[in-house]
């Protein structure tokens, strides 16, 4: 069975990069443009992994994962932050909100794929 990954990022080029990296390995990608859209897509799809940006309009990544973790179906779903931020305070806030992993942009595509495989195994 194919795993479904929700990719939440306001940058179309970053969503495309993530989609191209993961889709070639057989993952199904659902795209969302911000946290509000991400919550809608999460409610409409069976999601196995979430990849989200931190800085987005309408609802940022921290608020998004805080709201996502309130949904029973997402209590144990791994969440990966992919962001330009590297501040330890923000990392700690993300972990407290429910993030499983953190990847700093720019990233090597094989690193993202390796993290996704590990979290989905």
N, C-alpha and C positions, 0 to 999 in steps of 0.2 A: 504494500500500500504506500502511496506517495505521501510524504509529509507536506503540510501546508504551512508556509511562512508568511506572516503579516509583516510587511515592510512599511513603516510610517516615517516619512521624511518630506519636508516641504520642497526639497530640491528634486526636480524631475530627473536631472542627470545622475544624482546619487541613487535614486530609486532604480533607474535603468542599470547602473553599474551593479547594484546588489542583485537585481533580477537576473542579469546576464550571468553573473558569477554563480548563482545558485541554481538557476533553471537548467543549465547544461548538465548538472549532476542529478537531475530528475525531480527537483523540488518544485512544488506549485507555489507561485508567489501571488499574494493579494496585496495590492498597493493602496496606500492611504496618504493624503496630502498633509495631514496634521492630526493632532490628538483627537479632535472631535470626529473627524472622518474615520480615524483608527478605531474608535469605540463602536461606531456604526458598523464598520466592516467586521470587527471582532464578533459582534452580535449576530451577524448574518453568515458566518463561516466557521467551520471546525478548524481551529488554529492549533498547530503543534509547537510553534516557536514565533516569538515576536522580536523584530529588529526595529529599533526606533532611534530617531535623532533626539537631541535634548532641546535645542533652540528651534521652536516652531511658532507660527502665529496661532491665534485662537486658543490653543491649549498646548503647552509645552510638554516635553517628554516626561518630566517628573510627575506632573499632574495626570498625564495620560496613564502612566503605569500605576499610580495610586488608585485611580478610578477602575482600571482594568483588574487589579488585584481584589477589588470588592466583589467582582463577579465570580460565583462559585466555579464556573468552568475554567477560570484562569488562575486558580490558587496555585497550581503546580506547573503551569506552562512557563518554560524558560524565557527570559527577556534579556535581550542584548542591546546595550546602548552603543551606537556608532556615532561619534561626535568629534568635533574639533576641540572640545573642552578636555583639559587634563588636570584640572584643579582637584586636589584631594578632598576638599570640602564637598564639592559637587558629586564626586564618586561616592562618598559616604552617604550623602542624601539619596543618591540613586539606589544604593544597596539597601538603605533603610526603607525605601519605597517599594522594593521588591525586585530590583534588577539582579540578574544572575551573572552577567558578564559585561565588560566594558572594552570597546575597541576604539582607539583614537584614529581619526581621519588625518591624513590619508592613510589607507591601510593596503596591505598586499591582498589581492583577491584570494590567494590560497589560505591566508590566515583566517579570513572570514569563513571560508568553506570548512576549514579544520574545526573552528569553534562551533559552527552549525552542526557538523557531523557528530562532534563530541556531545553536544547538548541533546541531540535527537536520538542518540543511541541508548 
